[in-house]
Amino acid sequence: MRQIALPLDELRSGASSSLIITDSNAGAFALLGNPDSWPNRCAILIGPPRSGKSLMARYFSAQSQGTVIDDAEKAGEEALFNAWNRTQSSRQPLLLISRWTPADWNIA
């Protein structure tokens, strides 16, 4: 029996061809491709573990040169505040990723 080789390097690259776009993630994919439409150049991508958030974030980062903070709920208030300020001054988009909504983050 012969094993099928998976294109893991392509998946790690964040290329759009490595994403499987379905009805459930098409809206998020479209928004990640248009950060100019985000209020204040910032968006939050929320979903359960292993749902493709990090892969979509790699695609976003490769396309926009924006900043990605994975596990944003763990980043701390000061890091999030500084990232927000850099985004506002540089106009480069900021994508925060979490499995929790911001209301569940431990931030003031």
Disulfide bonds with the S-S distance in Angstrom:
none
